């Protein structure tokens, strides 16, 4: 990160600091000597915040924990006081939920509005870096075929997801749209958005945080797909690259707009092969399950895998243009498969996988 300057004169706020990606953002900020205000649900829950406190003790920067709730108005005012930059990472990443409105849309949308309303009340804030997702660009992989040239770009918005069809992607879309609406209604602070694909790599807070990325790796290497894996292709990116992109988006003077963060695409079989190359005894899938079979049994295995989702997702290619992140942010992408293997190693060492 020597090609840009990190301003340590003002503190910064990181929301949802116990999250998988947020942990790496906090770590990189503290390593750079920044004073970090980190919001969490319960600062007294050592099992959740212990790793953050340890980083604050050992690294050059300073860390202060604040209690905040995405659904509570004014909840972020105290943590944001005096901050120059806000990193808003807090948002649920869960694919199968009982109530999509309550569990996904409300925290994502109302949470974003509550954070940005605090920004509007805090005159020291000059920039907000929002963790959105490629899910706000496309809803299912079939959308890639409908994109110009079959390639996703930052100009494209997800128009196919809804509260009933891939509600996670819908939650990320409406939250980012709301952020742009609020940003464009004022001229004091600038919004910079990160749109990562599937994020992989080790965690700073333990081997099994609440992230769907870890759930997928657990399924891939834990034998869940022993009879075959669906041909599901998605983008992949290393978690440390995504964290660095957030810092670059915060401190590069000309950073603006949306940024697709994806190193390459791969299927479940490809991910299993990367793990198996390093650990031949891993119980990874070797065969692709026919689409008709996924269509037939998918909804019985996972209610999020509806027949519409299978039809629009399984068997389609995923392509995206990551050139803006490389050119505008100066980001060099790491090998996402290497991060994936490190993630597997961390989970393996923790006893997540049993024969």
C-alpha positions, 0 to 999 in steps of 0.5 A: 500500500505504499503507492498511496497515503493513509491519513491518520489525522482523523479517526475512521468508523468501521461498521459491523466490525466483527464481520469477516471482511470488516476484520481485515479492514480494521487490521489494515487500518490499524497496521497503517496507524489509523485510529479506528472507531468500530461498531459492534452489537455488544462490546462486552461479548469477548468471544465476538470482539476479543480478536479486535481488542487484541489487534488494537493492542498489538498494532500501531493504530488505536481501536475503540469499540462502540455499541450500535444497531443497524435498525436503531436511528441515531445509533451510529452518532457517537461512534462517528463523532470526529471521524473523517471516513466511514466504512459501512460494511455491516449487512447480513450475508445469509442466503436462506432465511425465514423472513427475507424482509426482516432478516435481509432487506430491513438490516441492509436498507434501513441500516444503510439509511441510518448510517448515512443519516448519521453521516449527514449529521457529522460534518467531519465526514468527507467520504463514505466507502460502502461495501455493496456486492456484485449482487447489486449488479446481477441477480442470477448468472443468467443476467450475465448473458443479458449484459452487453457482450456478456460481461458485467460492468459497473454501469449495470444494475440488478433488476431481476431480484426481488423479495421472493427471488434471490432476496439477498441480492435484492437487499444489496441492490436496494441498499446501494441504490438508497446510498446513491440517492442520499449521496447525490442529495448533498455535496459535502461527502463522497460515496465510493462503492465496492462491489465484490464477488464471492470473498475467500481467504482466512479470517482474522477472527477465527475459522468459522465466522457468519459468512456464506463463503465459509458455509460454501467451503464447508459444503465443498470440502465436507462431503455435501456434494459427494454425489455431484455438485451443480454447475454454479459459476461465480466470481471469486476474490481474496478477502485481503484484496477487498479490504485493501480496495476499501482503503484505496477507495477511502484515501485515493483522492480521485476514487469515485463510483462503483468498483467490481472486485473479482479476480476470476470466475470458477465453479464449485468443481473448480474450487474443489480442485484447487483445495484437492491440489493442496490437500488430496484427502479433502472430500471435494466433489469430482462430478457435475450434477445434471441440471435437470436433477438440481432442478428436481431436488434443489428446492427440497435440499435448500429452499433458497434454491428455487426452480426459477433460481436453478433455471436462471443460475445453473449452467450459465457462465459468469463474466465481469470486467474488473479493469476499473478496480485495477486502473482507478484504484491501482489494485493488483488482484491476488490468486483467489484460489490461494486464499481459498486454500488458506481458508480451507486450511484454517477451517481444517486446523480448527476441526471443522471437517471430520471424516 
